[in-house]
Amino acid sequence: MRDVTKDNITDVFMGYMGQNTDPRLKEVMGSLVRHLHNFAREVNLTHAEWNKGIAFLEQAGEISDAERHEFVLLSDVLGLSSLVDMLHNRPEGTSSSVLGPFHITGSPPLEVGGDMRQDFTTQVLLVEGVVKDPDGNPIPGATLDIWQTAPNGLYSSQDPDQDTYSFHGLQTVGADGRYAFTTVKPVEYTVPSDGPVGDILRACGRHPWRPSHLHFIAEAEGFRPLVTEVFPEDDPYLDQDTVFGVREDLVMRYEHMPAGSFPQTGYALSGQVPDAYLKVAFDLTLVPK
Amino acid sequence: MRDVTKDNITDVFMGYMGQNTDPRLKEVMGSLVRHLHNFAREVNLTHAEWNKGIAFLEQAGEISDAERHEFVLLSDVLGLSSLVDMLHNRPEGTSSSVLGPFHITGSPPLEVGGDMRQDFTTQVLLVEGVVKDPDGNPIPGATLDIWQTAPNGLYSSQDPDQDTYSFHGLQTVGADGRYAFTTVKPVEYTVPSDGPVGDILRACGRHPWRPSHLHFIAEAEGFRPLVTEVFPEDDPYLDQDTVFGVREDLVMRYEHMPAGSFPQTGYALSGQVPDAYLKVAFDLTLVPK
């Protein structure tokens, strides 16, 4: 079009699309570009601001590699990742929450009642619950992929002093749907803020902290996979998670259990926990496909 | 917020901004994120689509370097670059158009009436006009940074067989504001389509072609710099420029001038053009700062 104007450019863009373009692609690209154009018009975006945006994208590309996912982090801190999660959440199941960049595949099997603490000897946390369907029936054979920070606030992939699979485990539940493991309480930590996304956080007067959490991916034949997190209700960052991951049904009370009360049988640590310990009970409800 | 929902997440995002955040940054980020969230809600963006988007950004980052600016190209083919241009256009001056990725600094001086053809011997094109203010007064001392493709469709930076400054020149006009140079007709060419942006064009059923054009940056003390392009009215891609750069006032008639009519004096090529040649007259109107 030789008469492209600031008012018709979105229509011109749509008109450029081929007749055989996949209808969903057309819908997604059309909506994306309409919002992009409306944004530019709304704020009267200047060349200098456009340059800053381009420089930001180039810097994010530069810092990214197989381990560092700056564009995922960008999506996380802008709330897009959480929004996509929530759009596909089903109210009859447990809420999903962000996967985050620290999941790794191939976690070692962890028997029901097993221990994930490895070399760390801070206070024991016992986590247990049932994997069930929306009617409350247990889901035999469901698997839980579990991961969390060590007490030093680092995931194994961030910490040369930890084994690759430190605080990672894959648990398969039995006929009763019950899972259980001992670990230590995860701690709050910051998202990586030494790159361009960190610059955005600082410029917006935001901190990089996330409340502490346990990560789960629950899967079972015939059910939608669930990626979620569990947060302790007393975490100081619960109401200001920098990646917007907290949902009301994922906030749990971590009970303080008295010394001498750890179960005598059924757990890898039975007979080895004389002191007070923490306990959190958290059922996971999966939605059929 | 532990009650982040798909409906309130945009407000939560705004609430995270610090009290001392620069008001313009707050306005731009707020609008950008509101549009981003509205886009995701509007199309009910899936995790698979989100993954494709992240993978696209990572690939664009990977292919980018000091020479290859894939994010600029993305902005160009989505119409954002042209939209930003048009938002800051002033109706009393010549329309601006995209800078594109092929401008280089340090072009050699080109005297008024000088020749840019170098080793290429295709038909001569004579380009001339006046650099003037909105009242029609010439602007003495204005500079024109001029660049274009060679007849092979390549800019010098894309073509190892051309000198660095082949088809680049910097002309300073005299008291009459008049500029003039001889060159060859630029040719239509494709934007780089071997990367992720090319994948988008193909998926949307779009071609990568731009109509042929001459690039100008006109500058003068006390006036807003003008980045623009001039297109021939008979170019087959005029109505479908893949980067949306064509404006009505930038489309010019390239006149066919008969053999023997080339001016006998005043041009570097005077006395050397016995054949028919092309001529385009194009005045550039700059707007005071």
Interface residues (C-beta under 8 A of the other chain):
Chain A: M1 R2 D3 V4 T5 K6 I9 T10 V12 F13 Y16 M17 G18 Q19 N20 T21 D22 L25 K26 E27 V28 M29 S31 L32 V33 H35 L36 H37 N38 F39 A40 R41 E42 V43 N44 L45 T46 H47 E49 W50 I54 L57 E58 A60 G61 E62 S64 H69 F71 V72 S75 L78 G79 L80 S81 S82 L83 V84 D85 M86 L87 H88 N89 I200 A203 C204 G205 R206 F231 L238 D239 Q240 D241 T242 F244 V246 R247 E248 V251
Chain B: M1 R2 D3 V4 T5 K6 I9 T10 V12 F13 Y16 M17 G18 Q19 N20 T21 D22 L25 K26 E27 V28 M29 S31 L32 V33 H35 L36 H37 N38 F39 A40 R41 E42 V43 N44 L45 T46 H47 E49 W50 I54 L57 E58 A60 G61 E62 S64 H69 F71 V72 S75 L78 G79 L80 S81 S82 L83 V84 D85 M86 L87 H88 N89 I200 A203 C204 G205 R206 F231 L238 D239 Q240 D241 T242 F244 V246 R247 E248 V251
